[in-house]
Amino acid sequence: MHPETALNARCPNLCAMTTTTSRSLAIAAKGLAKAYGDKTVLDGIDLAVPTGTVFSLLGPNGAGKTTAVKILSTLIRADAGELHVGGHDLAADPQAVRAAIGVTGQFSAVDGLITGEENMLLMADLHHLSRGEGRRTAVELLERFDLTEAAKKPVSTYSGGMKRRLDLAMTLVGNPRIIFLDEPTTGLDPRSRHNMWQIIRELVSDGVTVFLTTQYLEEADELADRIAVLNDGKIAAEGSAGELKRLIPGGHVRLRFTDPAAYQSAAVALREVTRDDEALALQIPSDGSQRELRAILDWLDSAGIEADELTVHTPDLDDVFFALTDGAGVPDQPKETVR
């Protein structure tokens, strides 16, 4: 069975649009479709993003992630679909949608020839803020994004991380409650990426909704409340990171022993185990749930067998991504977490 088919069969509700009404959602899309000529980019997808959460859209290059962002942020028109952003009908009132959102693209949109402060004031003018209000907003945001010391310097002298922080600060000038972040950390070093993650968490803690596309699966794992995987124009699966990981086969618990007698007793007693006689280790299929771990530990305790090491191996989002998008397949050795 194809991995996508297997996943949907095992957990069909993950791909179904939530029954929450569009009024209580920051973003609601039903039947979103877009084609360019004979190429279908979005094939009637459904999206539901609750207010004050991070929703991450994953997919291979060319899957349609940026197209979805452009449609929902009013930059291009959809061919079909019932679309609501910030409670506003996208087709009937795009201006109201624009007033409610902010957008940060894959590449920094700041002007490198002027200073960070001047970029901020320019954005304040575009939002029709008074001179005093615009300056106060610029000062507050530059401080919030740790750019005060660099405020008077040309943006051309900024590092990549500083430019991205300035770009996001400019997006917040209009105090949007919904922010589209289209691959916001592309090209950033690990420290700058983690700094951006912290900024995103702080925004969400303030009630902002974030619609995130990213090529970094770790990023979605760290930030997203819900994740949807887009493939061939359709949502292949949707759920929390934990829900998606549990759908992929390959999870197991590894027990390692130093006492050969204890190892042999456990190997004989336990069913469906894979033996490694050289390492004195047993591999037991498991989804890594607390219930299964407790059952294994209770059995060891009741049998008077002591394992020297218990390691939980769980599939990660890379495994989910490969299984759903016809990549290299699920790796034979999923990443492990010692519990």
Secondary structure by P-SEA (a helix, b strand, c coil): ccaaaaaaaaccccccccccccccccbbbcbbbbbccccccccbbbbbbcccbbbbbbbcccccaaaaaaaaaccccccccccccccccccccaaaaaaacccccccccccccccaaaaaaaaaaaacccaaaaaaaaaaaaaaaccccccccccccccaaaaaaaaaaaaacccccbbbbccccccccaaaaaaaaaaaaaaaaabbbbbcccccaaaaaacccbbbbbccccccccccaaaaaaaccbbbbbbbbccaaaaaaaaaccccccccccccbbbbbccccaaaaaaaaaaaaaacccccbbbbbbbcaaaaaaaaccccccccccccccc
